[in-house]
Amino acid sequence: MTLDNWQEWVVALVVVLCVAKVALSIFQTYKRGAEGNSPCAGCASPCDIKRLYDKKRESCQGNVKKSNKSCCE
């Protein structure tokens, strides 16, 4: 068993594990959908994200200092 052969086996194992993880995630998504649960139940909706963004933006409005710099100063 040469070093190159050993490295190829490790790379192949890592690739197989990654493919298995992706396949398992896809399977679980469809399984939750078949059970009647929303696959997006744990995800934030775009409206929630926008609301949180707007709230954070409003809280930062008071902290912003505008400077009127002139090119001649």
All heavy atoms as a GROMACS GRO file, in nm:
protein
  559
    1MET      N    1   0.085  -0.117   0.000
    1MET     CA    2   0.000   0.000   0.000
    1MET      C    3   0.090   0.124   0.000
    1MET      O    4   0.161   0.150   0.095
    1MET     CB    5  -0.090  -0.002   0.123
    1MET     CG    6  -0.188   0.110   0.129
    1MET     SD    7  -0.285   0.096   0.281
    1MET     CE    8  -0.444   0.113   0.216
    2THR      N    9   0.083   0.199  -0.107
    2THR     CA   10   0.166   0.320  -0.117
    2THR      C   11   0.093   0.438  -0.056
    2THR      O   12  -0.027   0.433  -0.030
    2THR     CB   13   0.199   0.350  -0.264
    2THR    OG1   14   0.078   0.380  -0.332
    2THR    CG2   15   0.271   0.235  -0.330
    3LEU      N   16   0.168   0.544  -0.037
    3LEU     CA   17   0.110   0.663   0.024
    3LEU      C   18   0.004   0.723  -0.066
    3LEU      O   19  -0.100   0.768  -0.019
    3LEU     CB   20   0.219   0.766   0.053
    3LEU     CG   21   0.175   0.894   0.123
    3LEU    CD1   22   0.116   0.860   0.260
    3LEU    CD2   23   0.290   0.991   0.141
    4ASP      N   24   0.027   0.724  -0.196
    4ASP     CA   25  -0.071   0.780  -0.290
    4ASP      C   26  -0.202   0.702  -0.284
    4ASP      O   27  -0.310   0.760  -0.286
    4ASP     CB   28  -0.017   0.778  -0.433
    4ASP     CG   29   0.096   0.876  -0.452
    4ASP    OD1   30   0.101   0.976  -0.377
    4ASP    OD2   31   0.180   0.852  -0.540
    5ASN      N   32  -0.192   0.570  -0.277
    5ASN     CA   33  -0.311   0.487  -0.270
    5ASN      C   34  -0.387   0.515  -0.140
    5ASN      O   35  -0.510   0.524  -0.140
    5ASN     CB   36  -0.272   0.340  -0.279
    5ASN     CG   37  -0.392   0.252  -0.302
    5ASN    OD1   38  -0.499   0.299  -0.338
    5ASN    ND2   39  -0.374   0.123  -0.282
    6TRP      N   40  -0.317   0.532  -0.029
    6TRP     CA   41  -0.378   0.563   0.099
    6TRP      C   42  -0.450   0.696   0.094
    6TRP      O   43  -0.562   0.710   0.143
    6TRP     CB   44  -0.269   0.564   0.206
    6TRP     CG   45  -0.318   0.601   0.342
    6TRP    CD1   46  -0.382   0.521   0.430
    6TRP    CD2   47  -0.306   0.728   0.405
    6TRP    NE1   48  -0.412   0.589   0.545
    6TRP    CE2   49  -0.366   0.718   0.532
    6TRP    CE3   50  -0.250   0.850   0.367
    6TRP    CZ2   51  -0.371   0.825   0.619
    6TRP    CZ3   52  -0.256   0.955   0.455
    6TRP    CH2   53  -0.316   0.942   0.578
    7GLN      N   54  -0.387   0.798   0.034
    7GLN     CA   55  -0.449   0.930   0.023
    7GLN      C   56  -0.573   0.927  -0.065
    7GLN      O   57  -0.672   0.993  -0.036
    7GLN     CB   58  -0.348   1.030  -0.032
    7GLN     CG   59  -0.239   1.065   0.065
    7GLN     CD   60  -0.133   1.155   0.004
    7GLN    OE1   61  -0.122   1.166  -0.118
    7GLN    NE2   62  -0.054   1.219   0.090
    8GLU      N   63  -0.570   0.849  -0.170
    8GLU     CA   64  -0.688   0.836  -0.257
    8GLU      C   65  -0.805   0.775  -0.182
    8GLU      O   66  -0.920   0.815  -0.199
    8GLU     CB   67  -0.653   0.754  -0.380
    8GLU     CG   68  -0.560   0.827  -0.476
    8GLU     CD   69  -0.515   0.741  -0.592
    8GLU    OE1   70  -0.563   0.626  -0.603
    8GLU    OE2   71  -0.433   0.788  -0.670
    9TRP      N   72  -0.776   0.675  -0.098
    9TRP     CA   73  -0.882   0.612  -0.020
    9TRP      C   74  -0.943   0.710   0.080
    9TRP      O   75  -1.064   0.712   0.100
    9TRP     CB   76  -0.831   0.489   0.053
    9TRP     CG   77  -0.827   0.368  -0.035
    9TRP    CD1   78  -0.718   0.315  -0.096
    9TRP    CD2   79  -0.938   0.288  -0.075
    9TRP    NE1   80  -0.754   0.206  -0.170
    9TRP    CE2   81  -0.891   0.187  -0.159
    9TRP    CE3   82  -1.076   0.292  -0.047
    9TRP    CZ2   83  -0.972   0.091  -0.217
    9TRP    CZ3   84  -1.157   0.196  -0.104
    9TRP    CH2   85  -1.107   0.099  -0.189
   10VAL      N   86  -0.859   0.791   0.143
   10VAL     CA   87  -0.909   0.890   0.239
   10VAL      C   88  -0.995   0.994   0.168
   10VAL      O   89  -1.103   1.030   0.217
   10VAL     CB   90  -0.791   0.957   0.316
   10VAL    CG1   91  -0.840   1.075   0.398
   10VAL    CG2   92  -0.722   0.855   0.404
   11VAL      N   93  -0.949   1.042   0.053
   11VAL     CA   94  -1.027   1.139  -0.023
   11VAL      C   95  -1.160   1.078  -0.066
   11VAL      O   96  -1.266   1.142  -0.056
   11VAL     CB   97  -0.947   1.190  -0.145
   11VAL    CG1   98  -1.036   1.271  -0.238
   11VAL    CG2   99  -0.829   1.274  -0.100
   12ALA      N  100  -1.158   0.955  -0.114
   12ALA     CA  101  -1.281   0.888  -0.155
   12ALA      C  102  -1.377   0.874  -0.037
   12ALA      O  103  -1.498   0.894  -0.052
   12ALA     CB  104  -1.249   0.751  -0.215
   13LEU      N  105  -1.324   0.840   0.080
   13LEU     CA  106  -1.408   0.827   0.200
   13LEU      C  107  -1.472   0.960   0.237
   13LEU      O  108  -1.592   0.965   0.269
   13LEU     CB  109  -1.326   0.773   0.316
   13LEU     CG  110  -1.400   0.756   0.448
   13LEU    CD1  111  -1.509   0.650   0.435
   13LEU    CD2  112  -1.303   0.719   0.559
   14VAL      N  113  -1.395   1.068   0.232
   14VAL     CA  114  -1.448   1.201   0.264
   14VAL      C  115  -1.558   1.239   0.164
   14VAL      O  116  -1.663   1.290   0.203
   14VAL     CB  117  -1.335   1.306   0.267
   14VAL    CG1  118  -1.391   1.447   0.273
   14VAL    CG2  119  -1.242   1.280   0.384
   15VAL      N  120  -1.536   1.213   0.037
   15VAL     CA  121  -1.637   1.245  -0.066
   15VAL      C  122  -1.763   1.163  -0.042
   15VAL      O  123  -1.875   1.217  -0.048
   15VAL     CB  124  -1.580   1.221  -0.207
   15VAL    CG1  125  -1.689   1.228  -0.312
   15VAL    CG2  126  -1.470   1.323  -0.238
   16VAL      N  127  -1.749   1.036  -0.012
   16VAL     CA  128  -1.866   0.951   0.014
   16VAL      C  129  -1.943   1.001   0.136
   16VAL      O  130  -2.066   1.006   0.135
   16VAL     CB  131  -1.824   0.803   0.030
   16VAL    CG1  132  -1.936   0.719   0.087
   16VAL    CG2  133  -1.777   0.748  -0.103
   17LEU      N  134  -1.872   1.040   0.241
   17LEU     CA  135  -1.939   1.091   0.360
   17LEU      C  136  -2.013   1.221   0.332
   17LEU      O  137  -2.124   1.243   0.382
   17LEU     CB  138  -1.839   1.110   0.474
   17LEU     CG  139  -1.783   0.981   0.534
   17LEU    CD1  140  -1.674   1.013   0.636
   17LEU    CD2  141  -1.893   0.899   0.597
   18CYS      N  142  -1.954   1.310   0.252
   18CYS     CA  143  -2.021   1.435   0.216
   18CYS      C  144  -2.147   1.409   0.134
   18CYS      O  145  -2.251   1.471   0.158
   18CYS     CB  146  -1.926   1.526   0.139
   18CYS     SG  147  -1.794   1.594   0.240
   19VAL      N  148  -2.138   1.319   0.038
   19VAL     CA  149  -2.255   1.285  -0.044
   19VAL      C  150  -2.364   1.223   0.042
   19VAL      O  151  -2.483   1.254   0.028
   19VAL     CB  152  -2.214   1.191  -0.160
   19VAL    CG1  153  -2.335   1.133  -0.230
   19VAL    CG2  154  -2.125   1.266  -0.259
   20ALA      N  155  -2.324   1.138   0.137
   20ALA     CA  156  -2.423   1.076   0.227
   20ALA      C  157  -2.491   1.181   0.313
   20ALA      O  158  -2.613   1.175   0.335
   20ALA     CB  159  -2.355   0.971   0.314
   21LYS      N  160  -2.416   1.279   0.362
   21LYS     CA  161  -2.475   1.386   0.445
   21LYS      C  162  -2.575   1.468   0.365
   21LYS      O  163  -2.684   1.499   0.414
   21LYS     CB  164  -2.362   1.475   0.500
   21LYS     CG  165  -2.410   1.593   0.578
   21LYS     CD  166  -2.474   1.552   0.708
   21LYS     CE  167  -2.507   1.677   0.788
   21LYS     NZ  168  -2.594   1.649   0.899
   22VAL      N  169  -2.540   1.502   0.242
   22VAL     CA  170  -2.632   1.579   0.157
   22VAL      C  171  -2.756   1.497   0.126
   22VAL      O  172  -2.870   1.547   0.134
   22VAL     CB  173  -2.561   1.624   0.028
   22VAL    CG1  174  -2.660   1.680  -0.073
   22VAL    CG2  175  -2.454   1.727   0.059
   23ALA      N  176  -2.738   1.370   0.093
   23ALA     CA  177  -2.852   1.283   0.064
   23ALA      C  178  -2.943   1.268   0.186
   23ALA      O  179  -3.066   1.270   0.174
   23ALA     CB  180  -2.804   1.146   0.016
   24LEU      N  181  -2.884   1.254   0.304
   24LEU     CA  182  -2.963   1.243   0.426
   24LEU      C  183  -3.043   1.370   0.452
   24LEU      O  184  -3.160   1.364   0.491
   24LEU     CB  185  -2.872   1.211   0.545
   24LEU     CG  186  -2.941   1.192   0.680
   24LEU    CD1  187  -3.034   1.072   0.675
   24LEU    CD2  188  -2.837   1.173   0.789
   25SER      N  189  -2.982   1.486   0.430
   25SER     CA  190  -3.052   1.613   0.449
   25SER      C  191  -3.170   1.625   0.354
   25SER      O  192  -3.279   1.668   0.393
   25SER     CB  193  -2.956   1.730   0.427
   25SER     OG  194  -2.855   1.728   0.523
   26ILE      N  195  -3.150   1.588   0.230
   26ILE     CA  196  -3.259   1.594   0.130
   26ILE      C  197  -3.369   1.496   0.170
   26ILE      O  198  -3.488   1.530   0.165
   26ILE     CB  199  -3.205   1.565  -0.011
   26ILE    CG1  200  -3.114   1.680  -0.055
   26ILE    CG2  201  -3.318   1.544  -0.110
   26ILE    CD1  202  -3.038   1.652  -0.183
   27PHE      N  203  -3.331   1.376   0.210
   27PHE     CA  204  -3.430   1.275   0.252
   27PHE      C  205  -3.512   1.325   0.370
   27PHE      O  206  -3.634   1.311   0.373
   27PHE     CB  207  -3.359   1.144   0.287
   27PHE     CG  208  -3.450   1.041   0.346
   27PHE    CD1  209  -3.541   0.973   0.267
   27PHE    CD2  210  -3.445   1.012   0.482
   27PHE    CE1  211  -3.626   0.879   0.321
   27PHE    CE2  212  -3.529   0.917   0.537
   27PHE     CZ  213  -3.620   0.850   0.457
   28GLN      N  214  -3.445   1.385   0.470
   28GLN     CA  215  -3.517   1.435   0.587
   28GLN      C  216  -3.611   1.549   0.550
   28GLN      O  217  -3.720   1.560   0.608
   28GLN     CB  218  -3.418   1.480   0.693
   28GLN     CG  219  -3.348   1.366   0.763
   28GLN     CD  220  -3.244   1.412   0.862
   28GLN    OE1  221  -3.201   1.528   0.860
   28GLN    NE2  222  -3.203   1.324   0.952
   29THR      N  223  -3.573   1.632   0.455
   29THR     CA  224  -3.660   1.741   0.411
   29THR      C  225  -3.788   1.685   0.350
   29THR      O  226  -3.898   1.730   0.383
   29THR     CB  227  -3.588   1.830   0.309
   29THR    OG1  228  -3.472   1.886   0.371
   29THR    CG2  229  -3.678   1.942   0.260
   30TYR      N  230  -3.775   1.586   0.262
   30TYR     CA  231  -3.894   1.527   0.201
   30TYR      C  232  -3.975   1.447   0.300
   30TYR      O  233  -4.098   1.443   0.293
   30TYR     CB  234  -3.855   1.439   0.081
   30TYR     CG  235  -3.819   1.522  -0.040
   30TYR    CD1  236  -3.689   1.523  -0.089
   30TYR    CD2  237  -3.914   1.600  -0.103
   30TYR    CE1  238  -3.655   1.600  -0.198
   30TYR    CE2  239  -3.881   1.677  -0.213
   30TYR     CZ  240  -3.752   1.676  -0.260
   30TYR     OH  241  -3.719   1.752  -0.368
   31LYS      N  242  -3.909   1.384   0.396
   31LYS     CA  243  -3.979   1.306   0.497
   31LYS      C  244  -4.066   1.399   0.584
   31LYS      O  245  -4.180   1.368   0.613
   31LYS     CB  246  -3.879   1.231   0.584
   31LYS     CG  247  -3.942   1.141   0.688
   31LYS     CD  248  -3.836   1.068   0.767
   31LYS     CE  249  -3.898   0.989   0.881
   31LYS     NZ  250  -3.798   0.926   0.965
   32ARG      N  251  -4.010   1.515   0.622
   32ARG     CA  252  -4.088   1.611   0.700
   32ARG      C  253  -4.207   1.664   0.620
   32ARG      O  254  -4.314   1.686   0.674
   32ARG     CB  255  -4.000   1.727   0.744
   32ARG     CG  256  -3.920   1.697   0.868
   32ARG     CD  257  -3.844   1.818   0.914
   32ARG     NE  258  -3.705   1.794   0.876
   32ARG     CZ  259  -3.616   1.886   0.843
   32ARG    NH1  260  -3.650   2.011   0.844
   32ARG    NH2  261  -3.494   1.853   0.811
   33GLY      N  262  -4.187   1.684   0.491
   33GLY     CA  263  -4.296   1.730   0.406
   33GLY      C  264  -4.406   1.627   0.394
   33GLY      O  265  -4.524   1.659   0.391
   34ALA      N  266  -4.368   1.499   0.388
   34ALA     CA  267  -4.466   1.391   0.377
   34ALA      C  268  -4.543   1.372   0.507
   34ALA      O  269  -4.659   1.331   0.506
   34ALA     CB  270  -4.397   1.261   0.339
   35GLU      N  271  -4.480   1.405   0.619
   35GLU     CA  272  -4.547   1.392   0.750
   35GLU      C  273  -4.643   1.507   0.777
   35GLU      O  274  -4.714   1.506   0.875
   35GLU     CB  275  -4.443   1.386   0.861
   35GLU     CG  276  -4.361   1.259   0.862
   35GLU     CD  277  -4.251   1.262   0.966
   35GLU    OE1  278  -4.230   1.368   1.029
   35GLU    OE2  279  -4.185   1.159   0.986
   36GLY      N  280  -4.643   1.605   0.691
   36GLY     CA  281  -4.732   1.719   0.709
   36GLY      C  282  -4.665   1.837   0.776
   36GLY      O  283  -4.723   1.943   0.790
   37ASN      N  284  -4.540   1.820   0.820
   37ASN     CA  285  -4.466   1.931   0.880
   37ASN      C  286  -4.401   2.012   0.768
   37ASN      O  287  -4.358   1.958   0.668
   37ASN     CB  288  -4.357   1.879   0.975
   37ASN     CG  289  -4.415   1.801   1.090
   37ASN    OD1  290  -4.528   1.823   1.129
   37ASN    ND2  291  -4.337   1.709   1.144
   38SER      N  292  -4.395   2.138   0.788
   38SER     CA  293  -4.331   2.224   0.690
   38SER      C  294  -4.180   2.207   0.699
   38SER      O  295  -4.122   2.215   0.807
   38SER     CB  296  -4.367   2.370   0.715
   38SER     OG  297  -4.292   2.454   0.632
   39PRO      N  298  -4.113   2.185   0.585
   39PRO     CA  299  -3.968   2.174   0.590
   39PRO      C  300  -3.902   2.305   0.630
   39PRO      O  301  -3.788   2.307   0.673
   39PRO     CB  302  -3.928   2.134   0.448
   39PRO     CG  303  -4.048   2.142   0.365
   39PRO     CD  304  -4.166   2.160   0.454
   40CYS      N  305  -3.974   2.414   0.619
   40CYS     CA  306  -3.920   2.546   0.654
   40CYS      C  307  -3.966   2.592   0.792
   40CYS      O  308  -3.956   2.709   0.825
   40CYS     CB  309  -3.961   2.649   0.550
   40CYS     SG  310  -3.898   2.613   0.386
   41ALA      N  311  -4.015   2.500   0.874
   41ALA     CA  312  -4.066   2.538   1.006
   41ALA      C  313  -3.959   2.600   1.093
   41ALA      O  314  -3.986   2.690   1.171
   41ALA     CB  315  -4.128   2.416   1.074
   42GLY      N  316  -3.836   2.555   1.082
   42GLY     CA  317  -3.730   2.607   1.165
   42GLY      C  318  -3.658   2.726   1.103
   42GLY      O  319  -3.568   2.783   1.164
   43CYS      N  320  -3.695   2.763   0.982
   43CYS     CA  321  -3.627   2.872   0.913
   43CYS      C  322  -3.698   3.005   0.937
   43CYS      O  323  -3.818   3.009   0.959
   43CYS     CB  324  -3.623   2.846   0.762
   43CYS     SG  325  -3.544   2.692   0.718
   44ALA      N  326  -3.622   3.112   0.931
   44ALA     CA  327  -3.681   3.245   0.941
   44ALA      C  328  -3.739   3.282   0.805
   44ALA      O  329  -3.678   3.256   0.702
   44ALA     CB  330  -3.576   3.346   0.982
   45SER      N  331  -3.856   3.340   0.805
   45SER     CA  332  -3.916   3.381   0.679
   45SER      C  333  -3.850   3.509   0.631
   45SER      O  334  -3.793   3.584   0.711
   45SER     CB  335  -4.066   3.401   0.696
   45SER     OG  336  -4.090   3.517   0.774
   46PRO      N  337  -3.859   3.538   0.503
   46PRO     CA  338  -3.800   3.662   0.452
   46PRO      C  339  -3.859   3.786   0.521
   46PRO      O  340  -3.789   3.885   0.542
   46PRO     CB  341  -3.833   3.661   0.304
   46PRO     CG  342  -3.852   3.518   0.270
   46PRO     CD  343  -3.908   3.454   0.394
   47CYS      N  344  -3.986   3.780   0.558
   47CYS     CA  345  -4.048   3.894   0.626
   47CYS      C  346  -3.985   3.915   0.764
   47CYS      O  347  -3.962   4.029   0.805
   47CYS     CB  348  -4.197   3.873   0.640
   47CYS     SG  349  -4.283   3.869   0.482
   48ASP      N  350  -3.956   3.806   0.836
   48ASP     CA  351  -3.892   3.818   0.966
   48ASP      C  352  -3.752   3.875   0.953
   48ASP      O  353  -3.710   3.960   1.033
   48ASP     CB  354  -3.884   3.682   1.035
   48ASP     CG  355  -4.020   3.631   1.080
   48ASP    OD1  356  -4.112   3.714   1.095
   48ASP    OD2  357  -4.033   3.509   1.100
   49ILE      N  358  -3.681   3.832   0.852
   49ILE     CA  359  -3.546   3.882   0.830
   49ILE      C  360  -3.549   4.030   0.799
   49ILE      O  361  -3.470   4.108   0.852
   49ILE     CB  362  -3.476   3.802   0.719
   49ILE    CG1  363  -3.455   3.658   0.764
   49ILE    CG2  364  -3.342   3.866   0.681
   49ILE    CD1  365  -3.407   3.566   0.656
   50LYS      N  366  -3.643   4.073   0.713
   50LYS     CA  367  -3.653   4.215   0.678
   50LYS      C  368  -3.692   4.297   0.800
   50LYS      O  369  -3.637   4.405   0.824
   50LYS     CB  370  -3.755   4.237   0.567
   50LYS     CG  371  -3.766   4.383   0.527
   50LYS     CD  372  -3.851   4.401   0.406
   50LYS     CE  373  -3.870   4.542   0.360
   50LYS     NZ  374  -3.806   4.648   0.426
   51ARG      N  375  -3.783   4.244   0.882
   51ARG     CA  376  -3.825   4.316   1.002
   51ARG      C  377  -3.706   4.334   1.097
   51ARG      O  378  -3.685   4.443   1.151
   51ARG     CB  379  -3.938   4.239   1.072
   51ARG     CG  380  -3.991   4.308   1.198
   51ARG     CD  381  -4.097   4.223   1.266
   51ARG     NE  382  -4.055   4.088   1.293
   51ARG     CZ  383  -3.977   4.050   1.395
   51ARG    NH1  384  -3.932   4.140   1.480
   51ARG    NH2  385  -3.945   3.924   1.413
   52LEU      N  386  -3.628   4.227   1.117
   52LEU     CA  387  -3.512   4.237   1.205
   52LEU      C  388  -3.407   4.333   1.148
   52LEU      O  389  -3.345   4.409   1.222
   52LEU     CB  390  -3.451   4.099   1.225
   52LEU     CG  391  -3.534   4.001   1.308
   52LEU    CD1  392  -3.472   3.861   1.304
   52LEU    CD2  393  -3.548   4.049   1.451
   53TYR      N  394  -3.391   4.331   1.017
   53TYR     CA  395  -3.296   4.422   0.952
   53TYR      C  396  -3.339   4.568   0.972
   53TYR      O  397  -3.258   4.653   1.006
   53TYR     CB  398  -3.285   4.389   0.804
   53TYR     CG  399  -3.202   4.488   0.726
   53TYR    CD1  400  -3.064   4.489   0.735
   53TYR    CD2  401  -3.263   4.581   0.643
   53TYR    CE1  402  -2.989   4.580   0.664
   53TYR    CE2  403  -3.189   4.673   0.571
   53TYR     CZ  404  -3.052   4.671   0.582
   53TYR     OH  405  -2.977   4.761   0.512
   54ASP      N  406  -3.468   4.595   0.950
   54ASP     CA  407  -3.519   4.732   0.966
   54ASP      C  408  -3.507   4.778   1.111
   54ASP      O  409  -3.472   4.893   1.138
   54ASP     CB  410  -3.664   4.740   0.920
   54ASP     CG  411  -3.677   4.728   0.770
   54ASP    OD1  412  -3.576   4.749   0.699
   54ASP    OD2  413  -3.789   4.695   0.723
   55LYS      N  414  -3.533   4.688   1.205
   55LYS     CA  415  -3.521   4.723   1.347
   55LYS      C  416  -3.377   4.757   1.381
   55LYS      O  417  -3.350   4.856   1.450
   55LYS     CB  418  -3.571   4.606   1.432
   55LYS     CG  419  -3.570   4.632   1.580
   55LYS     CD  420  -3.623   4.512   1.655
   55LYS     CE  421  -3.618   4.533   1.805
   55LYS     NZ  422  -3.663   4.414   1.878
   56LYS      N  423  -3.284   4.677   1.334
   56LYS     CA  424  -3.142   4.702   1.361
   56LYS      C  425  -3.098   4.832   1.294
   56LYS      O  426  -3.022   4.911   1.352
   56LYS     CB  427  -3.059   4.585   1.307
   56LYS     CG  428  -2.912   4.599   1.328
   56LYS     CD  429  -2.878   4.589   1.475
   56LYS     CE  430  -2.728   4.585   1.493
   56LYS     NZ  431  -2.691   4.586   1.632
   57ARG      N  432  -3.147   4.858   1.175
   57ARG     CA  433  -3.112   4.980   1.103
   57ARG      C  434  -3.162   5.104   1.176
   57ARG      O  435  -3.092   5.205   1.186
   57ARG     CB  436  -3.171   4.973   0.963
   57ARG     CG  437  -3.112   5.070   0.866
   57ARG     CD  438  -3.148   5.027   0.728
   57ARG     NE  439  -3.187   5.144   0.654
   57ARG     CZ  440  -3.259   5.144   0.547
   57ARG    NH1  441  -3.306   5.031   0.500
   57ARG    NH2  442  -3.288   5.255   0.484
   58GLU      N  443  -3.285   5.096   1.230
   58GLU     CA  444  -3.340   5.208   1.306
   58GLU      C  445  -3.259   5.234   1.433
   58GLU      O  446  -3.238   5.348   1.472
   58GLU     CB  447  -3.485   5.181   1.342
   58GLU     CG  448  -3.580   5.192   1.225
   58GLU     CD  449  -3.722   5.152   1.263
   58GLU    OE1  450  -3.749   5.130   1.384
   58GLU    OE2  451  -3.804   5.141   1.172
   59SER      N  452  -3.214   5.128   1.498
   59SER     CA  453  -3.137   5.147   1.622
   59SER      C  454  -2.999   5.206   1.592
   59SER      O  455  -2.941   5.271   1.678
   59SER     CB  456  -3.122   5.015   1.696
   59SER     OG  457  -3.037   4.927   1.625
   60CYS      N  458  -2.949   5.189   1.473
   60CYS     CA  459  -2.818   5.244   1.438
   60CYS      C  460  -2.828   5.385   1.381
   60CYS      O  461  -2.726   5.452   1.367
   60CYS     CB  462  -2.750   5.154   1.334
   60CYS     SG  463  -2.703   4.994   1.400
   61GLN      N  464  -2.947   5.432   1.348
   61GLN     CA  465  -2.962   5.564   1.288
   61GLN      C  466  -2.912   5.674   1.381
   61GLN      O  467  -2.854   5.771   1.337
   61GLN     CB  468  -3.109   5.592   1.251
   61GLN     CG  469  -3.158   5.512   1.132
   61GLN     CD  470  -3.091   5.552   1.002
   61GLN    OE1  471  -3.045   5.664   0.987
   61GLN    NE2  472  -3.085   5.458   0.910
   62GLY      N  473  -2.934   5.660   1.510
   62GLY     CA  474  -2.893   5.763   1.605
   62GLY      C  475  -2.743   5.766   1.627
   62GLY      O  476  -2.688   5.866   1.671
   63ASN      N  477  -2.674   5.659   1.596
   63ASN     CA  478  -2.530   5.650   1.620
   63ASN      C  479  -2.447   5.704   1.504
   63ASN      O  480  -2.327   5.722   1.519
   63ASN     CB  481  -2.490   5.506   1.645
   63ASN     CG  482  -2.557   5.448   1.768
   63ASN    OD1  483  -2.600   5.524   1.856
   63ASN    ND2  484  -2.568   5.320   1.777
   64VAL      N  485  -2.508   5.731   1.392
   64VAL     CA  486  -2.433   5.773   1.273
   64VAL      C  487  -2.412   5.924   1.280
   64VAL      O  488  -2.504   6.002   1.298
   64VAL     CB  489  -2.511   5.736   1.145
   64VAL    CG1  490  -2.438   5.788   1.022
   64VAL    CG2  491  -2.530   5.587   1.136
   65LYS      N  492  -2.286   5.963   1.267
   65LYS     CA  493  -2.253   6.106   1.263
   65LYS      C  494  -2.219   6.142   1.120
   65LYS      O  495  -2.135   6.077   1.057
   65LYS     CB  496  -2.134   6.136   1.354
   65LYS     CG  497  -2.162   6.114   1.498
   65LYS     CD  498  -2.039   6.147   1.582
   65LYS     CE  499  -2.066   6.123   1.729
   65LYS     NZ  500  -1.947   6.150   1.810
   66LYS      N  501  -2.284   6.244   1.070
   66LYS     CA  502  -2.258   6.289   0.935
   66LYS      C  503  -2.153   6.401   0.941
   66LYS      O  504  -2.167   6.494   1.020
   66LYS     CB  505  -2.383   6.339   0.866
   66LYS     CG  506  -2.482   6.228   0.838
   66LYS     CD  507  -2.597   6.277   0.758
   66LYS     CE  508  -2.694   6.163   0.730
   66LYS     NZ  509  -2.805   6.205   0.648
   67SER      N  510  -2.055   6.390   0.860
   67SER     CA  511  -1.955   6.495   0.855
   67SER      C  512  -1.960   6.560   0.718
   67SER      O  513  -1.967   6.492   0.616
   67SER     CB  514  -1.817   6.438   0.882
   67SER     OG  515  -1.783   6.344   0.784
   68ASN      N  516  -1.963   6.690   0.719
   68ASN     CA  517  -1.965   6.765   0.595
   68ASN      C  518  -1.822   6.810   0.564
   68ASN      O  519  -1.780   6.918   0.599
   68ASN     CB  520  -2.057   6.887   0.605
   68ASN     CG  521  -2.202   6.847   0.625
   68ASN    OD1  522  -2.242   6.741   0.574
   68ASN    ND2  523  -2.279   6.925   0.695
   69LYS      N  524  -1.751   6.724   0.498
   69LYS     CA  525  -1.614   6.756   0.463
   69LYS      C  526  -1.612   6.823   0.326
   69LYS      O  527  -1.682   6.784   0.235
   69LYS     CB  528  -1.528   6.630   0.458
   69LYS     CG  529  -1.507   6.568   0.594
   69LYS     CD  530  -1.414   6.452   0.584
   69LYS     CE  531  -1.392   6.391   0.722
   69LYS     NZ  532  -1.301   6.277   0.716
   70SER      N  533  -1.531   6.921   0.320
   70SER     CA  534  -1.515   6.992   0.193
   70SER      C  535  -1.377   6.960   0.137
   70SER      O  536  -1.281   6.937   0.212
   70SER     CB  537  -1.528   7.143   0.215
   70SER     OG  538  -1.498   7.211   0.095
   71CYS      N  539  -1.366   6.960   0.010
   71CYS     CA  540  -1.238   6.930  -0.050
   71CYS      C  541  -1.138   7.045  -0.032
   71CYS      O  542  -1.019   7.028  -0.047
   71CYS     CB  543  -1.254   6.898  -0.199
   71CYS     SG  544  -1.316   7.036  -0.296
   72CYS      N  545  -1.190   7.162   0.003
   72CYS     CA  546  -1.102   7.279   0.014
   72CYS      C  547  -1.052   7.301   0.157
   72CYS      O  548  -0.972   7.391   0.180
   72CYS     CB  549  -1.178   7.404  -0.032
   72CYS     SG  550  -1.232   7.392  -0.204
   73GLU      N  551  -1.097   7.228   0.253
   73GLU     CA  552  -1.057   7.249   0.393
   73GLU      C  553  -0.928   7.183   0.425
   73GLU      O  554  -0.888   7.083   0.387
   73GLU     CB  555  -1.165   7.202   0.488
   73GLU     CG  556  -1.287   7.286   0.482
   73GLU     CD  557  -1.394   7.236   0.578
   73GLU    OE1  558  -1.371   7.140   0.654
   73GLU    OE2  559  -1.503   7.292   0.577
   0.00000   0.00000   0.00000
